C-alpha cells in the first residue's frame, strides 16, 4: 500500500469524529447513549483517537511459553505425566507439591532443566527443605496467599514472614499468587491494586537486594480487551513500585484462565472461554500460560482434558502465530487508554490502602473481604439479570443436559467451619446457584 494513498485523505481529529457522531444521534445525548461504565468505574467511549491519548506506557516485549500444571501427590506418577506433556509440546511444567514428603529428585528425573522450565509451587513452608532444592528450579511459596485463601498462616505471622525472607535470600524468587482475588469476584482495579499491595508487603519484609525475580500468578477472565489491559497495567504498576525500592528484578507473569465463569452445564463452552482468556493473556504480555482444562471444575485430572487444554495453546502458538509479534497490543488507542486508566485507578486504590495500614491490616479488619464481596455481589446480580451472559447456563440452556452422574469433584463452595485468624476470601463461580437448582430437578 503506497504512502500516496494515505496522502489523499485529510486527517480527521477526535473533535470532528465526535461532532459527526452527535449529528447522527439526532439530538440523543452522546454520553447517555454511547458511553458506558464498567464495574471498574471506567467510562468506555464509542471510539478512541490519538488526539485524546495523553500518554502511553512502555511495556517491555515478552515471549511466552506453553505451561501445564501437575499436582504431584505421587512423585513417580507426576514425573511420567510431565515427561509425556513435554513430549507433546509443553514448555513449562509447574508441579504443585502438597507436602514435604514428595521427592523433588524423583519428580524431575529425566527432565532436561535446560530445555524445560520447572516451577515448584509449595503448599507448605519448610525452610530446610527449600534450601536443598536446586536453585535452577523456580520455587514458589506465598504465605500471604495462604492467609488470604484459608484464613490462617502456614504457622504464624512471625514464622512465615521470617521463612519467606530466608527463602527469597536463598532462591532470589518472590511469588505473589493473585488468582484468588479474581476467582472470588474482585474487579480489575481491585485485582491489580491488591496484587501490588501483596508484593509491597513482602518488599517491606525481605532484603530487596536479594530479589532477582518476582512471579505473579494471575487469573484471567473473559472481558477480552480489559484483561489484556489488566496484565499490562499490572506490569507497569509493578515497575513503578519496584523502582521506589530500587528493585531491578525480572517481572514474570504466569496466567491461568479464571474459574469464576466456568460451568458444568454445556461444559464444552468452557473451551471457548479459555481460548479467549489465553489469547488475552498472550496479548497482555504473560510469560507462561497455564490453560485450564474445560472439565477441571467437575472432573478429576484426566488425559483428555489436559490434552485439549495443551492443544489450545499449541494452536495459538504454532498455527495462529500468537508468538510471531511481541507486544501486539502496542499502538491500540483503546487498549492504551484502558491500560492507563486501570493503572491510574489501581495506583489510587494502592495509595489509599497503604495510607490506611496496608493489605495485611485491612485483611485483618475484613475491609478487603468486604470490598471483594461487594464487587462479587454486583457481578452476581448482573449474571442473575442476564446482563452478564454465560451461554448454555443463563442463556439458551440445553434442558436435556444432565450432569448429576458426571460429577467426580464437588464443583461448589465447600463449607468447612474451622477457626481462622481472618475471614478467608472465598472463590465462587457465577453459575453455582443456578447449577445447584438444575441438579435438584434432574430426573
C-alpha positions as CSV (number, residue, x, y, z in Angstrom):
1,X,0.0,0.0,0.0
2,X,1.6,3.3,-1.1
3,X,2.1,6.3,1.0
4,X,0.4,8.3,-1.7
5,X,-2.9,6.6,-0.9
6,X,-2.8,8.0,2.6
7,X,-1.8,11.5,1.5
8,X,-5.1,11.6,-0.5
9,X,-7.1,11.7,2.7
10,X,-7.0,14.6,5.2
11,X,-6.5,13.6,8.8
12,X,-9.7,13.7,10.9
13,X,-9.5,14.9,14.5
14,X,-11.2,13.4,17.5
15,X,-13.3,16.5,17.8
16,X,-14.5,16.1,14.2
17,X,-15.4,12.5,14.7
18,X,-17.4,13.4,17.8
19,X,-19.3,16.2,16.0
20,X,-20.2,13.7,13.2
21,X,-21.5,11.2,15.8
22,X,-23.5,13.8,17.6
23,X,-25.2,14.8,14.3
24,X,-26.0,11.2,13.6
25,X,-27.5,10.8,17.0
26,X,-30.2,13.4,16.1
27,X,-30.4,15.0,19.4
28,X,-29.8,12.0,21.7
29,X,-27.3,12.6,24.4
30,X,-23.8,11.3,23.4
31,X,-22.8,10.3,26.9
32,X,-26.1,8.6,27.9
33,X,-26.4,6.8,24.5
34,X,-22.8,5.7,23.7
35,X,-20.7,5.9,26.8
36,X,-21.0,3.1,29.3
37,X,-19.3,2.4,32.7
38,X,-17.7,-0.8,33.7
39,X,-17.6,-2.4,37.2
40,X,-14.1,-0.9,37.5
41,X,-15.6,2.6,37.3
42,X,-14.1,3.2,33.8
43,X,-16.1,5.0,31.1
44,X,-15.8,3.3,27.8
45,X,-16.2,5.6,24.8
46,X,-17.5,4.6,21.3
47,X,-14.2,5.5,19.7
48,X,-10.6,6.2,20.6
49,X,-8.3,8.6,18.8
50,X,-4.6,9.6,19.0
51,X,-5.6,13.1,19.9
52,X,-7.1,12.0,23.2
53,X,-4.3,9.7,24.3
54,X,-2.4,11.6,26.9
55,X,0.5,9.1,27.3
56,X,1.4,5.5,26.6
57,X,3.1,3.1,29.0
58,X,6.2,1.4,27.7
59,X,5.8,-2.3,28.2
60,X,8.9,-4.4,27.7
61,X,8.4,-7.0,25.0
62,X,7.7,-10.5,26.3
63,X,7.8,-14.0,24.9
64,X,5.5,-16.7,26.2
65,X,5.7,-20.4,26.9
66,X,3.1,-23.2,27.0
67,X,2.6,-24.4,30.5
68,X,1.0,-27.3,32.3
69,X,0.2,-27.7,36.0
70,X,0.6,-31.1,37.5
71,X,-0.4,-32.0,41.1
72,X,2.4,-34.0,42.5
73,X,0.9,-36.2,45.2
74,X,3.0,-39.1,43.9
75,X,6.4,-38.1,42.5
76,X,6.8,-41.0,40.1
77,X,3.3,-40.6,38.6
78,X,3.7,-36.8,38.3
79,X,7.2,-37.3,36.7
80,X,5.8,-39.6,34.0
81,X,2.9,-37.2,33.3
82,X,5.4,-34.3,33.0
83,X,7.7,-36.2,30.6
84,X,4.6,-37.1,28.4
85,X,3.4,-33.5,28.4
86,X,6.9,-32.2,27.4
87,X,7.0,-34.7,24.5
88,X,3.6,-33.3,23.4
89,X,4.7,-29.7,23.3
90,X,4.6,-28.3,26.9
91,X,7.5,-25.9,27.6
92,X,7.0,-25.1,31.3
93,X,5.9,-27.6,34.0
94,X,4.5,-26.4,37.3
95,X,4.4,-29.1,39.9
96,X,2.1,-28.4,42.9
97,X,3.8,-30.0,45.9
98,X,1.3,-30.8,48.7
99,X,3.8,-31.7,51.4
100,X,7.5,-32.0,52.2
101,X,7.5,-35.8,51.7
102,X,7.4,-35.6,47.9
103,X,10.8,-36.4,46.4
104,X,12.0,-33.5,44.2
105,X,14.8,-35.5,42.6
106,X,12.3,-38.2,41.6
107,X,9.9,-35.5,40.4
108,X,12.4,-34.1,37.9
109,X,14.1,-37.3,37.0
110,X,15.0,-37.5,33.2
111,X,13.8,-33.9,32.6
112,X,16.3,-31.6,30.9
113,X,16.2,-28.5,33.0
114,X,18.0,-26.6,30.3
115,X,15.2,-27.3,27.8
116,X,12.1,-27.2,30.1
117,X,11.3,-24.6,32.7
118,X,10.3,-26.2,36.0
119,X,8.3,-24.4,38.7
120,X,7.5,-25.9,42.1
121,X,4.5,-24.4,43.9
122,X,4.7,-25.4,47.5
123,X,1.6,-25.8,49.6
124,X,3.8,-25.9,52.8
125,X,6.6,-23.8,54.2
126,X,9.7,-25.8,55.2
127,X,12.8,-23.7,55.1
128,X,15.2,-26.7,55.4
129,X,13.5,-28.4,52.5
130,X,13.6,-25.3,50.3
131,X,17.3,-24.7,50.9
132,X,18.1,-28.2,49.5
133,X,16.2,-27.6,46.2
134,X,18.3,-26.9,43.1
135,X,18.4,-23.1,42.6
136,X,17.8,-23.5,38.8
137,X,14.3,-24.5,39.7
138,X,11.7,-21.8,40.3
139,X,10.4,-22.2,43.9
140,X,7.0,-20.6,44.6
141,X,5.6,-20.3,48.1
142,X,3.3,-17.5,49.2
143,X,2.3,-17.3,52.9
144,X,0.1,-14.2,52.4
145,X,-1.9,-16.1,49.7
146,X,-2.2,-19.0,52.3
147,X,-3.7,-16.4,54.7
148,X,-6.0,-14.9,52.1
149,X,-7.4,-18.3,50.9
150,X,-7.6,-20.2,54.1
151,X,-7.8,-17.5,56.8
152,X,-4.6,-18.9,58.5
153,X,-0.9,-18.7,58.1
154,X,1.1,-21.9,57.4
155,X,2.4,-21.5,61.0
156,X,2.0,-17.9,62.3
157,X,2.8,-14.4,61.0
158,X,6.3,-14.1,62.5
159,X,7.5,-17.6,61.5
160,X,6.0,-17.4,58.0
161,X,7.4,-14.0,57.2
162,X,10.8,-14.9,58.6
163,X,10.8,-18.0,56.5
164,X,9.9,-16.1,53.3
165,X,12.7,-13.7,54.0
166,X,15.1,-16.6,54.1
167,X,13.5,-18.2,51.1
168,X,13.9,-15.2,48.9
169,X,17.5,-14.8,50.1
170,X,18.2,-18.4,49.1
171,X,16.2,-18.6,45.8
172,X,16.1,-14.9,44.7
173,X,12.5,-15.5,43.8
174,X,9.4,-13.8,45.3
175,X,6.0,-15.2,44.4
176,X,2.6,-13.4,44.5
177,X,-0.4,-15.6,44.0
178,X,-3.2,-13.3,43.0
179,X,-5.6,-15.8,41.5
180,X,-8.0,-15.9,44.5
181,X,-8.8,-12.2,44.1
182,X,-10.1,-12.7,40.6
183,X,-11.8,-16.0,41.3
184,X,-13.6,-14.5,44.3
185,X,-15.1,-11.7,42.2
186,X,-12.8,-8.7,42.7
187,X,-12.9,-6.2,39.8
188,X,-9.9,-5.4,37.7
189,X,-8.8,-2.3,39.6
190,X,-9.0,-4.2,42.9
191,X,-7.1,-7.2,41.5
192,X,-4.2,-5.0,40.3
193,X,-4.1,-2.9,43.5
194,X,-4.3,-5.9,45.8
195,X,-1.7,-7.8,43.8
196,X,0.8,-5.0,44.0
197,X,-0.1,-4.4,47.7
198,X,0.6,-8.1,48.2
199,X,4.0,-7.6,46.7
200,X,4.6,-4.5,48.7
201,X,4.0,-6.3,52.0
202,X,6.9,-8.6,51.1
203,X,9.1,-5.7,50.0
204,X,8.9,-4.3,53.5
205,X,10.0,-7.6,55.0
206,X,12.6,-9.2,52.8
207,X,16.0,-7.8,51.8
208,X,15.0,-6.4,48.4
209,X,18.6,-6.6,47.2
210,X,18.2,-10.4,47.1
211,X,15.1,-10.3,44.8
212,X,16.1,-11.4,41.3
213,X,12.7,-12.4,40.1
214,X,9.1,-11.6,41.1
215,X,6.5,-14.1,39.9
216,X,2.8,-13.1,39.7
217,X,0.2,-15.9,39.3
218,X,-2.8,-14.2,37.8
219,X,-6.3,-15.4,36.8
220,X,-7.6,-14.0,33.5
221,X,-11.3,-13.5,32.8
222,X,-13.3,-13.3,29.5
223,X,-13.5,-9.5,29.2
224,X,-11.1,-9.6,26.3
225,X,-9.6,-6.1,26.0
226,X,-9.8,-5.3,29.7
227,X,-7.9,-8.5,30.5
228,X,-5.2,-7.5,28.0
229,X,-5.0,-4.1,29.6
230,X,-5.1,-5.6,33.2
231,X,-1.9,-7.5,32.7
232,X,-0.2,-4.6,31.0
233,X,-1.3,-2.3,33.8
234,X,-0.1,-4.8,36.4
235,X,3.4,-4.9,34.9
236,X,3.5,-1.1,34.6
237,X,2.4,-0.6,38.2
238,X,4.9,-3.2,39.5
239,X,7.7,-1.4,37.7
240,X,6.7,1.9,39.2
241,X,6.5,0.5,42.8
242,X,9.7,-1.6,42.3
243,X,11.6,1.5,41.2
244,X,10.8,3.1,44.5
245,X,12.6,0.3,46.3
246,X,15.5,0.2,43.7
247,X,14.4,-3.3,42.8
248,X,15.6,-4.4,39.3
249,X,14.1,-7.8,39.5
250,X,12.5,-9.5,36.4
251,X,8.8,-9.5,36.5
252,X,7.3,-12.8,35.5
253,X,3.5,-13.3,34.9
254,X,2.0,-16.7,35.0
255,X,-1.5,-16.6,33.7
256,X,-4.3,-19.1,34.0
257,X,-8.0,-18.8,33.0
258,X,-10.5,-17.8,35.6
259,X,-12.7,-20.4,37.3
260,X,-15.4,-17.8,38.0
261,X,-17.2,-18.0,34.6
262,X,-16.8,-21.8,34.1
263,X,-19.8,-24.0,34.1
264,X,-20.8,-27.7,34.5
265,X,-23.7,-27.5,32.0
266,X,-22.8,-27.0,28.4
267,X,-19.3,-27.6,29.5
268,X,-17.7,-27.5,26.0
269,X,-18.4,-23.8,26.1
270,X,-15.6,-23.6,28.6
271,X,-13.2,-24.3,25.8
272,X,-14.3,-21.1,24.0
273,X,-13.9,-19.1,27.3
274,X,-10.5,-20.5,28.0
275,X,-9.4,-19.8,24.4
276,X,-10.2,-16.1,24.6
277,X,-8.7,-15.9,28.1
278,X,-5.5,-17.4,26.9
279,X,-5.5,-15.0,23.9
280,X,-5.9,-12.1,26.3
281,X,-3.0,-13.4,28.4
282,X,-0.7,-13.7,25.4
283,X,-1.6,-10.2,24.1
284,X,-1.3,-8.8,27.6
285,X,2.3,-10.0,27.9
286,X,2.1,-13.0,30.2
287,X,5.3,-15.1,30.2
288,X,3.7,-18.5,30.7
289,X,0.1,-19.6,30.0
290,X,-1.3,-22.5,32.1
291,X,-4.5,-23.3,30.4
292,X,-7.4,-24.6,32.5
293,X,-9.0,-27.9,31.2
294,X,-12.6,-27.5,30.1
295,X,-13.7,-30.0,32.8
296,X,-11.4,-29.0,35.6
297,X,-14.2,-27.9,37.9
298,X,-16.1,-31.2,38.0
299,X,-13.7,-33.9,36.7
300,X,-10.5,-35.3,38.3
301,X,-7.3,-34.8,36.3
302,X,-7.6,-36.7,33.1
303,X,-5.5,-37.2,29.9
304,X,-8.2,-36.0,27.5
305,X,-9.0,-32.7,29.3
306,X,-5.3,-31.9,29.7
307,X,-4.6,-32.8,26.0
308,X,-7.3,-30.4,24.8
309,X,-6.0,-27.6,27.1
310,X,-2.5,-28.1,25.8
311,X,-3.6,-28.3,22.2
312,X,-5.5,-25.0,22.5
313,X,-2.2,-23.3,23.4
314,X,-0.3,-25.2,20.6
315,X,-2.8,-23.9,18.1
316,X,-2.5,-20.4,19.3
317,X,1.3,-20.5,19.2
318,X,2.0,-22.6,16.1
319,X,-1.0,-22.2,13.9
320,X,-2.4,-18.8,14.9
321,X,1.1,-17.2,15.2
322,X,0.4,-15.6,18.6
323,X,4.2,-15.9,19.2
324,X,5.1,-14.0,16.0
325,X,4.9,-10.5,17.4
326,X,6.0,-9.1,20.7
327,X,3.6,-6.6,22.3
328,X,1.0,-6.8,19.5
329,X,-1.4,-4.6,21.5
330,X,1.0,-1.6,21.4
331,X,-0.4,1.3,19.5
332,X,-4.1,0.4,20.0
333,X,-5.6,3.6,21.3
334,X,-8.4,1.6,23.1
335,X,-6.0,-0.8,24.9
336,X,-3.5,2.0,25.7
337,X,-6.4,4.1,27.2
338,X,-7.7,1.1,29.2
339,X,-4.1,0.3,30.4
340,X,-3.6,3.9,31.6
341,X,-7.0,4.1,33.3
342,X,-6.6,0.8,35.1
343,X,-3.0,1.6,36.2
344,X,-4.0,5.1,37.5
345,X,-7.2,3.8,39.3
346,X,-5.2,0.9,40.8
347,X,-2.5,3.2,42.0
348,X,-5.1,5.4,43.6
349,X,-6.5,2.4,45.4
350,X,-3.0,1.2,46.3
351,X,-2.2,4.6,47.9
352,X,-5.5,4.7,49.8
353,X,-4.9,1.2,51.3
354,X,-1.3,1.9,52.2
355,X,-2.3,5.2,53.9
356,X,-4.8,3.1,56.0
357,X,-2.3,0.5,57.2
358,X,-1.7,-1.7,54.2
359,X,-3.0,-5.0,52.9
360,X,-2.4,-7.2,56.0
361,X,-4.0,-4.7,58.3
362,X,-7.1,-4.4,56.1
363,X,-7.3,-8.1,55.7
364,X,-7.3,-8.5,59.5
365,X,-10.0,-5.8,59.7
366,X,-12.1,-7.5,57.0
367,X,-12.1,-4.4,54.7
368,X,-10.6,-6.2,51.7
369,X,-13.0,-9.1,52.1
370,X,-15.9,-6.7,52.3
371,X,-14.9,-4.8,49.1
372,X,-14.5,-8.1,47.2
373,X,-17.9,-9.3,48.4
374,X,-19.5,-6.1,47.2
375,X,-17.8,-6.4,43.8
376,X,-18.8,-10.1,43.5
377,X,-22.4,-9.4,44.6
378,X,-22.7,-6.7,41.9
379,X,-21.4,-9.1,39.3
380,X,-23.7,-11.9,40.5
381,X,-26.7,-9.6,40.2
382,X,-25.7,-8.8,36.6
383,X,-25.5,-12.5,35.9
384,X,-28.8,-13.2,37.5
385,X,-30.4,-10.4,35.4
386,X,-28.7,-11.7,32.3
387,X,-26.6,-8.6,31.9
388,X,-23.6,-11.0,32.1
389,X,-24.3,-13.9,29.8
390,X,-22.9,-17.4,30.1
391,X,-24.2,-19.3,27.1
392,X,-25.7,-22.7,27.9
393,X,-26.3,-21.6,31.5
394,X,-28.3,-18.4,32.0
395,X,-28.9,-18.0,28.2
396,X,-30.0,-20.8,25.8
397,X,-29.6,-23.7,28.2
398,X,-30.0,-27.2,26.9
399,X,-32.7,-28.7,29.1
400,X,-31.7,-32.2,28.1
401,X,-28.2,-31.7,29.5
402,X,-27.8,-34.0,32.6
403,X,-24.8,-33.7,34.9
404,X,-25.7,-35.3,38.2
405,X,-24.0,-38.5,37.4
406,X,-20.9,-36.9,35.8
407,X,-19.6,-35.0,38.8
408,X,-16.3,-36.5,40.0
409,X,-15.5,-33.4,42.0
410,X,-17.8,-31.2,44.1
411,X,-18.0,-28.0,42.0
412,X,-19.5,-25.7,44.5
413,X,-18.2,-23.7,47.5
414,X,-17.4,-26.0,50.3
415,X,-18.3,-25.1,53.9
416,X,-15.6,-26.2,56.4
417,X,-16.2,-24.4,59.7
418,X,-12.8,-24.1,61.3
419,X,-11.3,-21.4,63.4
420,X,-9.4,-18.8,61.4
421,X,-7.4,-15.7,62.1
422,X,-9.1,-13.7,59.4
423,X,-12.2,-14.3,57.2
424,X,-10.9,-16.1,54.2
425,X,-11.6,-14.8,50.7
426,X,-13.8,-17.4,49.1
427,X,-13.6,-18.3,45.4
428,X,-17.1,-18.8,43.9
429,X,-18.4,-19.3,40.4
430,X,-21.2,-17.2,39.0
431,X,-23.3,-20.2,37.9
432,X,-23.2,-22.1,41.2
433,X,-26.7,-21.3,42.5
434,X,-28.3,-21.8,39.1
435,X,-26.5,-25.1,38.6
436,X,-27.5,-26.4,42.1
437,X,-31.1,-25.7,41.3
438,X,-30.9,-27.6,38.0
439,X,-29.2,-30.6,39.6
440,X,-32.1,-30.9,42.0
441,X,-34.6,-31.1,39.2
442,X,-32.7,-33.7,37.1
443,X,-34.6,-36.9,36.8
